[in-house]
Amino acid sequence: MMTPEAATTLIANAVYITGLVVCVLIVPSLIGGLIVSIFQAATQINEQMLSFLPRLLITLGMLLFAGNWILQTLSDLFVQIFQQAGTLIG
């Protein structure tokens, strides 16, 4: 039976894993964008492609580097959810 504690634990675990996966992709892009912005401010170059392209490449690189881990983590989460579905529903 679905108790409030079981639902809270399941939702908290899903939110934590989702946040972790998003941070793995977003934080390196944020740091790269900050470095490029500091470079643009120091050199007074205001080219939009210069600020967009490094963030795109960093995000794609992180997908290539951490994609296997992300897929495995999300797969484990969904397996856990579906294994508990029978006990949580009925």
Secondary structure, DSSP 8 states (H G I E B T S, - for coil): ---HHHHHHHHHHHHHHHHHHHHHHHHHHHHHHHHHHHHHHHHT---HHHHHHHHHHHHHHHHHHHHHHHHHHHHHHHHHHHHHHHHHH-
